[in-house]
Amino acid sequence: MQSMFGIKAVRSCLFAFPGYCITFYFGNWLNSPSCFWSLSADLSAGRSGWPVIAAAEDYWEARTVCLDPYWVNQWMKHYDFGLIKRGFLGAILKIFAGDQVNVLLLNLLFFVLGFALISAMVLAIRSVSPLRGGSLALFAFLISVSPVTKVIVETAGDPLHVIVLLCFLTVFIGSLLPASVLWFRPWLFGGSFVIANLIYEGSYLLLLPFLFIDRKLDFPRVFCLVVSTCLLLSFSRPEVATLGAKIAGEFHVFNPANGLHWAYRDGGGIASSVGFMFNINQEFTKYLQEPLASLFRASRSFVPSFSVLLILDSLMRWRSLRASTMFARESALIVAVGLPFFLITHDWFRYGMFVIYMALIVVYYRCGLPSDAGGSSINRSVIFPSAAWVCFVPLVALVMVGPLTADLRTGFPEHLFPGSLLVLLLACLARIWSGVRCKATLQFNG
């Protein structure tokens, strides 16, 4: 794993940057470059900008620029008035920014976090697949203009992004620990689990397989699980009505280009302030009232998510059957453990990408450890056979079908569902092709 951040490895991530910039420009939460135009107008005017921008309260580009106010809102909560749900990120931000934060810097931070997320996928795929050189560069570019990146840029600032990066950092540090301090590894994973729950309470179920990544029970991680359980019970209650106003009075964002300010807002069913029962009632009411529509909505998320999983699985299979099998197994385990949570949410494609990221993290970690250390070390051969280029066909199709200017967090638009089925078909064929050819290669070598 030490070579994960080598010069060649990091260089491969640069091929994703142009595509990432294009996707962010057209596919941000507005699905339009209008936020850049508005900011340019304010900067060129050298004053409050266009009157219509400064005067209209619902003109969000004037306040949060290219960021969805919903995610900015989640970075505005803090612990000045006690331990509250989703207050960790705001508390950390408040330490460095003081009582107000420049929204332009926040735009830059969220942009960097999103690119770091794409880079983490590229680096992890490099470790568990034979992709190198031109094949890895092509993968990096295609993934950066695919729906995988689109759902990341339209949710820029999503706490899940921070959690995924935290998990990547945890496994990387854990893999570098010398034998003399291996006792610290369970505390490292347990501490990350607690922090993830402070960032987002849904991590309790979603990160359970990550917490016990080596399938071992020990005191540090059980202790951290107990602490997280107490936090979850505390966060399950709705917040008092006056808390939102207090939080807003202590911390806000400002746009230096036009002088407008914005602070935390609660109410209206915002998930960061309501209890679990609100989400349960809201989602299950939809299931009961519109069962077929709910099933179709879920299909528009499951089909593209499963397509991405099959594409990555096909690429891994050319490197190691063990890694491929582990990736599928871990993905299924995360879905099974997190099923109660998935049933009370509706951003299914967003969470589908999260599942794939977390499964990839587990595979990257366990395949990087030797067998005597609880890992599943894989063959170090990195030859990319010409037959494996077939696996890029469904990825290219995913880029062509996936919209660049439409909301994807809840799934593909209805009119693109047939196209997503075509991508799934191609992904299944690529997976079958990989399985047959890799088996033939093993028999030939044997």
N, C-alpha and C positions, 0 to 999 in steps of 0.2 A: 504493500500500500504506500510505501514511501515514495514510489515513483508516480503516484497519482497526481501530484502537483509539480512534476518535472516540466522542463521547458517545452518539450513536445506535447505533453498533455495539456498544458495551459494554452499553448498556441492553437490547439484544435478548437478551443472555445471561441477564439476570435472569429471563426467562420460563422458562428451563430450571431454575432453582433449586428451586422448589416440587416439581416432578416428580422432580428428582434426590434431594431429601431423602426423598421417599416411597419411591423405589426403593432407596435406601441403607437405610432403616429396615426394609423387609420383605425386601430381596433381597441383604443382605450374605452373607458366606460361610456363615453358619448358615441362610440363607433363613428367618430368624425374628427378631423383635424381642427374643428372650430375652436377648441380650447387654446391651441397654439396661435390661431389668428387673433383671438381676444387678448391674449397676453401680449402679442406683438403690438396690437393697437394701444394698449395701456403703456407699454414701455416707450413706444415712439412718441406718444403724446406728452410724456413727462409729467403727467398729472393724474387725476382720478380716472382717466380713460373716457370712453364713450359714455354719455349721460345715461343711455338705456342700460348699460352694464352696471353702473354704479347705483342706479335707482331701483332696478328690479330685484327683489329679494330672492326670487326663484331662479335667477340667472347664475347657476352655480359655478360656471367657469370663472366668474369674477372673484370668487372666494377660494375655491379649491383647485382651480386651473384644470389639470387633466386627471384629477383624482375623484373617485366616487365619494361623495360626502358620507355615505354609510360607513366606509372603511376608515376615513379620517376620524369619524365620530368615535371609533373604537380605540383610537390612539389618544383620545382626549380624556379618557377616564384615568384616575390616579388614586393613590392611597392616602391622600391628605385627610380624609374623613373616615378612615377605617379600611379593613380588608374587604374588597368588593370584587364581584365577578368582572373578569377581563380588564383589570386595572394595572396589570404588570407593565405592559408596553408604555402606557402613558406615564407611569411612575418613573420608568427609566428615561423616557424622553424629557420629562420635566426636570430631572436631575441635570441634564446637559443643556437644556434650552431655557430653563427658568420658567417664568410665568407666561411666556408667549413664544411661539415658534414660527419661523418664517415658512410660509406654505410653499415657496419655491424650493427651499431646501428639503422640505418634506416630499415634494415631487421627485427631486433627485434621489432621495433615499429610497423611495418606493421603486423607482426605475432600476436602481442598482440591485435591490433585493430580488426583483423579478429576473434580471439577467443572471444573478448568482444562482438562482434556482435552475435555469436552463443549463448553465455551465455545470452544475452539480450532476444533472442527468447525463450530460455528455461525458464527463469524467468517470462516472460510475459505469456507464455502458462500455467505455474503453477498458475498464478493469475486468468486466465479465463477458466480453464478446471479442471476436477477432478483429473488430473495426480498428483500422490504423490508417494513417496517411490520407489518401484521397477518399477512401470509403468513410472514414470518420468525419472528414470535413464536409462531405455531402450529407451525412446524417445530421451534423450540427446545423447546417443551413436549412435543410428540410424541416427539422423539428422546430426551428425558430419561426417559420412562416406557417406552421400547422395549427390546428385547433388547440393543441397542447399548450402552445405559447399564447394563443388568443385568449384562452380562459384565464391565463395568468395576468396579462396586461389589463384586461377589463376589470379585474379584481385587485388591481395594484394596491398594496397596503393590507391585504387580507392577512390576519394573524396566522392562518395556516401556512403561509409562505415562510414566516419566521420559524414556525415549529419544524417544518421540514428541514430548513437550513440548520436549526439547532440539532436535529437528529443526525444529519450528515456530519456536523462538526463533532458530535459525541462519538460516533463510530470511528471517525478518523483519529481522534485523540486516544480512544480506547485501544485501537490497533497499534499505537506507537508506544504504549506503556511498557517499560522494561519489566522483566520477571520479578524484580525486587519490589515492585509496587502494584502488582496485579490485584492485590486486595482492594485497591481503590476503584477498580473497574465497576463493581456492582453499585458503589456509591455514585459513580459518574452517571450511570444509566438511570438510577433512581432519582438523582437530583434533577436530571433533564426532564424526567417524567413529571415531577412536581412543578417545575417551572412551566412546562407545557400546559399543565392544568390551570396555572395562574394566568397564562395568556389566553387560553380558551378551554372552557370546561368540557367540551366535547372530546378533548384529548384523552379523557379517562378510559373510554372504550376503544377509541381509535388507536391508541398507542400501547395497549396492553401487550400485544405480541412483540412490540419493540422493547418494552420493559424487560420481558423475559426472553430476550433475543437468542440466548443460548439454551433455553428451555430448562433452566436451573432455578431452584428456590434457594434464597439465602436471606439472612436477616436484613441487610441494607435495603434490598429492593422490597421486601415485605413491609418494612417500616415505612418506606416512601409511599407504598401503595395505601397503607393505612392513613397516612397524612393526607394523601390526595382524596381518599374517600371522605374524610372529614371536610375537606374543602368543597367537594362536590355537594355534600349535604347542605353546607352553608350557602352555596351559590344557587341552590335549587329554589330558593324563595324569591319572590319579586322584591325589588328594592322599594324603599320608602319614597313617597312622592316628592319630598323636598330635597332628596339627595342630588338629583340632576341639576337643580339650580345652584346648589353649593359647589358642585364640581365645575360647572360652567363659569362661576365667578372667580375661580382660581387659576384657570388655564385656558388659553385660546390661541388660535392661529391667526396670522395676519398676512395680507398680500401687499408687499411693499410697492408693487407696480401701480396700485390704485388706492391703497390705504384702507381697504375693507377688512373687517374682522369677522371671525366666526368662532363659536364656542360649542361645547358639548350640548347635545339635545337628546332628551329621552322621551318616553311616551310613544304612543301610536303603535305599540307592539314591537318596538325595537328589541331584537333578541338579546342585546347586551344588558337590558334592564328588566325584562319580564322573567317569570319563572318557567319551569319546564312544562307545567300544566297548560300554559298558554299555547306552546308549540304543539303539544299533544292534541289539544282540542282543535286547533286550527288545521293541522294536517289530516287528522282522522275524519274530520267533517268533510273534507274534500274527497277522501277515499269512499265514504259512505254515499255522498251525494252524486259523485261522478266517478264510478269505479272504472268504466272503460276509458274515460279521458285520462284518469290517473295512470292507468296501465300503459297507455300510449305515450304519455309524458315520460314515464320511466324508461320505456323502450328507446326513446329519442336520446336518452343519456347512456343507457346500457350498451347499445349497439356501437357507438363510436368509442366508448371506453374500452370495451372488449376488443375492438379492432386494434387500438393502441397496444393493449396487453399482448395480443397475438404477434404483432409486428416485433416488439421487443423480445418476446419469447423466441421467435424464429431466429433472430440475430444471435441470441445467447446460445442457442442449440448448436451452432457451428463451432462454438468454443468448448462447451461442456454440457452434456446431457444432465448432469447433476445440477448445474446452475439453472438450466431451463425448468427442470422439474421443481426446484426449490422456489423459483419465482412464481410459478402457477400456484403452488401450495400456499405460499405466504399471502398471495393476493386473496385466495379463497378464505384463508383464516381471518384476515383483517375484516373482510366483508361479513363473515359469520359472527365474529365477536362484536362488530359495530352495528349489526343489523337493527337492534332497538333504536340506536341513534339515527340511522339512515331513514327509518320509518317516520321520524318526526322532523325531517327536513325536506327541502325541495330542490336544493342546488345539487342535483345528482351528478351532473357531468363534472362539476367542480370537485366534488368528493371522489368521483371516479379517478381523476388525475391524482388526487391525494393518496388513494389506495395504491396506485401504481408506483408512486414515488416511495412510499413507505416499504413496499415489497422489494423495490430495487435497493433500498438502503440495507435491508436485512441480507439480501443476496450478496451485495458488495462486501458487507462485513464478514459474513460467515465463509465466503469463498476466499477471502484474503487471509484467513487464519489457518495454520497447519492443523491437521487432524488431531494431534495430541493436545491441542489447545482448545478443543471444542469446536473447531471450524470444519469446513468441507473444502479443503484446498483443491483447486482445479488445475488442469493441465496448463502449463505456461505457454504453450504454442499460440502464436498470434498470426498465423498464416490465414489470410482471407481468401478462400477459394472463389474462383470465378462463378461457380454455380450459386454462391450465396447472394449475388447481386439481384437475384429474383426477389429477395426480401424487401428491396427498395420499391418495388412496383406498388404495393398497397400504401406505402408511405407517401409516394408521389400522388396517388389517387386521393389520399386523405387531405393533402394540401389543396388539390384541385376542387374537391367537394366542399371542404370546410370554408365557411364564410369568414371574410376578414372584417366585415362591418355589421355584425349581428350579435346579439347577446347569446352566449353559449353556456353560461353557468348552470342553467336548468335543462340544457339539452340542445340538440340541433333544431333549427326551425322546421316546421312541418313539411314545407315544400322541399327540404333537402333530405328528408328521411329516406326516400328511395336511393339517393346517392350514397348515404351512409351504409345502406344494406349492400351496395355494390362493393364498397371498401371492405366490409366485413367478409364478403365472399372471397375477395382477393387475398385478404389476410389469412383466411382459413386455408386457401390453396398454397400460400407461401409457407404456412406452418407445416402442412402435409409434405410439401416439397423438401423442406429442411429435414423433417423427420426421416423420410425415405432415403435421401442422399447421405445424411450423416450415418444412418444405420449401414448403408452400403459401404461407406468409407471405413467404418469400424470393422466390418466383416472382411474387407479387402486387406486392411492392415493386420488383421488377426491371422 
